[in-house]
Amino acid sequence: MRALIQRVKRGGVRTAGAHNSIGPGLVVLLGVGAGDAETDADLLADKIAGLRIFSNAAGKFDHSLLDVGGEALVISQFTLYADATRGRRPDFTGAAKPAEAERLYEYFTGALRGKGVEVRTGIFAADMEVEIINDGPVTIWLDSRASRQGRYEEI
């Protein structure tokens, strides 16, 4: 499972007939890969809720989303599994099949809520317009498989 997270002053997502927005917090673009499981979602939800990327009074990254009471806007993004190593058209076969991806996307949003984060979402598999007013800018890439290989420490 992959997440591209951006610290934002505000974020929003608009689909045909629906709009969701957040104030300060994180926009999480979430991709589900073939072979991902609930453990991947739990790992990323824990990491994202506790990641210290909000500044303290001295301007140092010292506070988490939970510490600052920020919100999360989670948007499904299968294109995070694009493989563009050959040719000019990306290959998305590394992404999970839609039914499984939607199940794990919903599981992830529930896991993040379970950590105490206020979560808003887009609509799975819909065309969406995403507004991101990046704060910093701060943009961080997370991959649950890297964590399983020991590249992330426990929070």
TABELWO-V218908 format. One record per pair of residues at least 6 apart in sequence whose ideal C-beta (glycine too) atoms are under 7 Angstrom apart, sorted by the first residue. I is the first residue (numbers start at 0). J is the second residue. Records with the same first field share a line. If there is no record, write none. Layout:
I=J, J
//
This chain:
0=30, 31, 32, 35, 39, 40, 43, 143
1=30, 32, 79, 80, 141, 142
2=27, 28, 29, 43, 47, 141
3=28, 79, 138, 140
4=25, 27, 47, 139, 141
5=25, 26, 131, 133, 137, 138
6=25, 52, 53, 134, 135, 137
7=23, 24, 25, 26, 131, 132, 133, 134
8=23, 132, 134
9=20, 21, 22, 132
10=20, 21, 26, 72, 130, 131, 132
11=18, 19, 20, 130
12=19, 72, 74, 121, 127, 129
13=127, 128
14=121, 122, 125, 126, 127
17=122
19=72, 119, 120, 121
21=70, 71, 72, 119
22=70
23=69
24=64, 69, 70, 71
25=47, 64, 69, 71
26=72, 131
27=47, 71, 72, 73
28=74, 76, 79
29=73, 74, 75, 76, 104, 107
30=76, 77, 79, 80, 94
31=94, 95, 100, 103, 104
32=80, 93, 94, 95
33=93, 94, 95
35=95, 103, 143
37=106
39=143
40=103, 106, 107, 110
41=110
42=143, 146
43=107, 141, 143
44=107, 110, 111, 114
45=114, 154
46=141, 151, 154
47=64, 111
48=63, 64, 65, 111, 114, 116
49=63, 65, 154
50=63
51=60, 61, 62, 63
52=60, 137, 139
53=60, 62, 63, 66, 67
54=60, 61
55=61, 62
64=71, 116
65=114, 115, 116
70=117, 119
71=111, 116, 118
72=119
73=108, 111, 118, 120
74=121, 127, 129
75=100, 104, 121, 123, 124
77=91, 94, 100
80=91, 93, 94
81=89, 91
82=89, 90, 93
83=89
94=100
95=103
97=124
101=123
104=123
108=118, 120
111=118
112=118
121=127
145=151
//
